[in-house]
Amino acid sequence: MDEEMLEEEVGETEEETSTKNMWESVETLTKYYKEAVLAGDYQTITEIETAFYRLETEKNELVEKLSTLTEEITSGKDRFICLQVDFDNFRRRSDKERLSVRSDAQGEVIESLLPMVDNFERAKQQLQPETDKEKQLKLCML
């Protein structure tokens, strides 16, 4: 808990601190390397070169890890875009099918009512009004 508060106060994360420390250690190693070269201290030169080699190896590993993560992110974005396009296509297809089903249902209802309407038309033609009320009723049905 105290470390979190300390990080918040300082305003640096562990990664930032690690990177900062690495650069400070590179600067320090470079300074000591120059001093060792001037002094002719071959043992120190070898140790510092080994440290530089380790840092280079670590840097290469981090670059490779970054590359891998970047590829994964790109792949994830591509999959997301494909899924989004598939969903849009599915939505459009569903809307089209829904409208088609609705239109087909309306057509079927009208087709089923046509024989009944035809029967009413024939029945109306068969009627011969005899009274004034029947004549008025026939006029209303026209």
N, C-alpha and C positions, 0 to 999 in steps of 0.2 A: 504494500500500500504506500509506503514512504517513497519507494522508487518511482511509482506512478506520479506522485505529487512532485517529486524532484524533476522528472522528465517534463511535466507540464510547466514547471517554473523555468527550466532551462530552455524549453521549446524545441528539443531535438529528440528524435526517435532513436532506437538502438541502431538501425541501419545508417542513419545520418552520422551518428557517433562513430560507428565502425568505419565508415568511409572516411570520415575526418581523421580518425586515428591512423588509418592505413596511409593516407597522404602525409600525415605528420611523420609516420615511421619511414616513409620513402625519403622525405626530406632529411630526416636524421641519418638514415643509412647513407644517403649521398654525401652528407657532410663528413661522416666517419670514414667513408670510402676515400674521399679526397685526402683526408688526414693520413690514412693508412698508406696511400700511394706515395705521398710526400715523405712519409717516415720509412717507407720500404718494408712495412709489416705485412708479409705475405700471408700469414695465418689469418689475420683480420680481413685482408682482402678476400681470401677464399670464403670465410664465413659470411661476409657481406654479399658476395656474389651468389652464395647459396640462398641467402635470404631473398635477394632479388629474383632468383629463379623460382622460389616458392611463391612469391608475390605474382610473378608472371603467370605461373601455373594456375593460381587462384583466380587471377583476372580472366584467363582463357576459359576456365570452368564457368565463371559467372557470365561471360559473353555467350557461351553455348547455352546455358540455362535461360538466359534472356531470349535468345533466338528461339528456343523450344517453346517458351511461354508465349512469345509473339505469334508463332505458328499456331499454337492451340487457340489463342484468342481469335486469330483470323479464321480458323476453321469453325470455331463456335459462331462467329458472326455470319459466316456463309450458311451454316446450318439454320441459324435463326431466320435469315432472309428466305431460304428455301421453304421453311415451315410457314412463314408469313404468306408467301406466294401461294402455297398449297391451301392454306386456310381461306385466302381471298377467292381462289378458284372454287373451293368447296361451297363457300357462301353464295357465290354467283350461281353455281349449278343448282343449289338447293332452292334459291329464289325462282329460278327458271322452272324447275320441276313443280314447285308449289303453284305457280301461275298456270302451268300446263294442266295440272290436276284440277284446279278450280275451273278452268275453261272447259275441260272435258266433262266435269260434273254438271256445269250449266247446260252444255249441249245435250247431255243425256236426259236431264229434267225436261228440257223443251221438247225433245224427241218423244218422250213418254206422254207429254201433254197433247201433242198434235192429233193423235187419233181421237181423243176426247173432244177437242175443239171441232174436228171434222164432223163428229157425230152430232154435236150441237148445231152446226151449220146445216146439216141435212135435216135435222128435226125442225129447225126454224123454217126451212123451205117447204116442209110438208104441212106446216100449220096454215090453216085457212081461217082468218078471223071472221067471226060472224057478228059480234057486237062491237059497239064503239070502244068499249074498254079493251077488248082483244086487239082491235086495230091500233089503239094507242100503245099497247104493250108491244106489238110487233114493230111499231115505229121506233120505240125505245131500244129494241134489240138490234136494230140496224146500225 
